[in-house]
Amino acid sequence: MIDFRPARPEDVEQILGLVNYVFRTSSGLEPTMGRQFPTFICPENASNLYVAVDNGRIVAHIGIKKNTAIIYGHKVCMANMGAVCTHPDYQGKGIGTALLHEVFRNLCEEGIGLVSISGTRGLYKRNSCVEVGETFTYVLEKGKFSYSYKNLEGIRFYVSEDVDKAEVLFDIYREEPIRYQRTKQEFPVLLKAVPMVHPPVPALTVVVASFEEEDTDLAYIIGYEKKPGAFKVVEYAGERMAVVWLIEKLLHDRGMQEVTLEVPAYDRDLLSILNSARLSCVSSCYPGTTVRIVNKESLWSDISPIIDEAWNEGVPLPSLAGLPDQVVDDDAKLAQFLFTRFNRPYYGQPWDQVFPLPLPWPNGLNYI
Ligand SMILES: CC(C)(COP(=O)(O)OP(=O)(O)OC[C@H]1O[C@@H](n2cnc3c(N)ncnc32)[C@H](O)[C@@H]1OP(=O)(O)O)[C@@H](O)C(=O)NCCC(=O)NCCS
């Protein structure tokens, strides 16, 4: 009989064996899951890792890392889900589905409102997980874009693969209006881990813009060379004009031929700079990600202050029960109503004035 339960610290080694086999060694890759997810698949987080056990053998795993999103200064309790797998000998028997339900049930009981899942496959979509957000993907090519920067005299940049630079990055990141809560201690750990790059690369490149004379750091880009001459940005923060300036430096001073940049729709400042440079882009939902509402009441309570500030019309907005009929009893549709901008249907007023709410970009250093 298969037993479903949260893991114990002593299970982590077996979990790593399973996830490394499924996601890495079975396709000829190095077993890097422990190194890439040091704060996720680790004894300290064991009680958030869920396992299916057959006679002492861990045969399936779903990992959770609780994460707080900070949206315009308001905290939203979330969980990120990843490293979902069933050993090939046990696949197709309903174990993944049963474990998923067990995880959702536990998170609901804990009062977590929303789960962000790294994956879009049928297992998730059959279970009320939906794609959300909207992102614009730009490929900036050498010699094909120019922008006239204002107020950036005296700016310089430096490139570093030194994780000790993390303190500077932390100060820039925490000014972001939409982000995950991240401590100063976590920053270098995540930077060193390179969680979001698959197949893994040895290290991320960090490029920082600062004012030379005032010794003030303005912006950073974190990314890696996906193939020779093609740089992919995985996270950026800080003054948006300086972000674009850094990309130009990568193209003109660091020998890159192209830089791929994904910009969430809520980042209007960066979008307006890129669009004024007449760059074309492709839009989509947040790539590779779905979300699932697990506790509607907790989520509503967390997002109510954000809604109140966005509404600002004197009379309160209707409560959760007063939402449009087509979304109120369906968690998948509710998640789309609250958080999806890509291909968004018209819901009418007051809804279209307030929603969608932004969710932090899922594929940066907090990726799971
Ligand atoms: C994805 C995975 C975890 C599913 O685990 P599982 O124990 O086999 O899951 P279940 O038996 O409960 O059911 C899921 C699978 O059975 C099939 N299935 C089950 N019910 C089904 C239904 N009603 N209709 C159609 N297909 C169904 C599907 O193939 C489905 O997988 P899908 O996500 O590709 O649609 C497993 O296949 C796995 O480890 N894959 C490799 C790692 C991986 O890709 N992980 C996900 C990262 S996003």
PDBQT file of the ligand as one rigid body, heavy atoms in Angstrom, charges set to zero:
ROOT
HETATM    1  C1  LIG A 401       4.261  13.986 -14.192  1.00  0.00    +0.000 C 
HETATM    2  C2  LIG A 401       4.339  12.818 -13.238  1.00  0.00    +0.000 C 
HETATM    3  C3  LIG A 401       4.809  13.357 -11.894  1.00  0.00    +0.000 C 
HETATM    4  C4  LIG A 401       2.963  12.216 -13.072  1.00  0.00    +0.000 C 
HETATM    5  O1  LIG A 401       3.010  11.259 -12.049  1.00  0.00    +0.000 OA
HETATM    6  P1  LIG A 401       2.068   9.947 -12.063  1.00  0.00    +0.000 P 
HETATM    7  O2  LIG A 401       2.190   9.299 -10.738  1.00  0.00    +0.000 OA
HETATM    8  O3  LIG A 401       2.377   9.146 -13.245  1.00  0.00    +0.000 OA
HETATM    9  O4  LIG A 401       0.654  10.669 -12.187  1.00  0.00    +0.000 OA
HETATM   10  P2  LIG A 401      -0.806  10.027 -12.330  1.00  0.00    +0.000 P 
HETATM   11  O5  LIG A 401      -0.705   8.567 -12.580  1.00  0.00    +0.000 OA
HETATM   12  O6  LIG A 401      -1.596  10.463 -11.157  1.00  0.00    +0.000 OA
HETATM   13  O7  LIG A 401      -1.445  10.776 -13.557  1.00  0.00    +0.000 OA
HETATM   14  C5  LIG A 401      -0.780  11.622 -14.371  1.00  0.00    +0.000 C 
HETATM   15  C6  LIG A 401      -0.500  11.013 -15.728  1.00  0.00    +0.000 C 
HETATM   16  O8  LIG A 401      -1.291   9.894 -16.045  1.00  0.00    +0.000 OA
HETATM   17  C7  LIG A 401      -2.064  10.167 -17.254  1.00  0.00    +0.000 C 
HETATM   18  N1  LIG A 401      -3.457  10.472 -16.859  1.00  0.00    +0.000 N 
HETATM   19  C8  LIG A 401      -3.957  10.294 -15.643  1.00  0.00    +0.000 A 
HETATM   20  N2  LIG A 401      -5.262  10.640 -15.610  1.00  0.00    +0.000 NA
HETATM   21  C9  LIG A 401      -5.577  11.041 -16.847  1.00  0.00    +0.000 A 
HETATM   22  C10 LIG A 401      -6.770  11.516 -17.455  1.00  0.00    +0.000 A 
HETATM   23  N3  LIG A 401      -7.909  11.620 -16.784  1.00  0.00    +0.000 N 
HETATM   24  N4  LIG A 401      -6.731  11.838 -18.749  1.00  0.00    +0.000 NA
HETATM   25  C11 LIG A 401      -5.573  11.765 -19.426  1.00  0.00    +0.000 A 
HETATM   26  N5  LIG A 401      -4.435  11.331 -18.899  1.00  0.00    +0.000 NA
HETATM   27  C12 LIG A 401      -4.444  10.951 -17.638  1.00  0.00    +0.000 A 
HETATM   28  C13 LIG A 401      -1.344  11.279 -17.910  1.00  0.00    +0.000 C 
HETATM   29  O9  LIG A 401      -0.316  10.766 -18.704  1.00  0.00    +0.000 OA
HETATM   30  C14 LIG A 401      -0.815  12.052 -16.748  1.00  0.00    +0.000 C 
HETATM   31  O10 LIG A 401       0.341  12.826 -16.947  1.00  0.00    +0.000 OA
HETATM   32  P3  LIG A 401       0.330  14.242 -17.719  1.00  0.00    +0.000 P 
HETATM   33  O11 LIG A 401       0.700  15.318 -16.731  1.00  0.00    +0.000 OA
HETATM   34  O12 LIG A 401       1.363  14.045 -18.734  1.00  0.00    +0.000 OA
HETATM   35  O13 LIG A 401      -1.026  14.478 -18.298  1.00  0.00    +0.000 OA
HETATM   36  C15 LIG A 401       5.304  11.725 -13.739  1.00  0.00    +0.000 C 
HETATM   37  O14 LIG A 401       4.892  11.350 -15.033  1.00  0.00    +0.000 OA
HETATM   38  C16 LIG A 401       6.755  12.122 -13.787  1.00  0.00    +0.000 C 
HETATM   39  O15 LIG A 401       7.481  11.976 -12.811  1.00  0.00    +0.000 OA
HETATM   40  N6  LIG A 401       7.228  12.609 -14.938  1.00  0.00    +0.000 N 
HETATM   41  C17 LIG A 401       8.622  13.022 -15.119  1.00  0.00    +0.000 C 
HETATM   42  C18 LIG A 401       8.979  14.246 -14.329  1.00  0.00    +0.000 C 
HETATM   43  C19 LIG A 401       8.138  15.432 -14.706  1.00  0.00    +0.000 C 
HETATM   44  O16 LIG A 401       8.005  15.760 -15.873  1.00  0.00    +0.000 OA
HETATM   45  N7  LIG A 401       7.607  16.115 -13.677  1.00  0.00    +0.000 N 
HETATM   46  C20 LIG A 401       6.772  17.278 -13.845  1.00  0.00    +0.000 C 
HETATM   47  C21 LIG A 401       7.575  18.491 -13.940  1.00  0.00    +0.000 C 
HETATM   48  S1  LIG A 401       6.532  19.835 -14.439  1.00  0.00    +0.000 SA
ENDROOT
TORSDOF 0
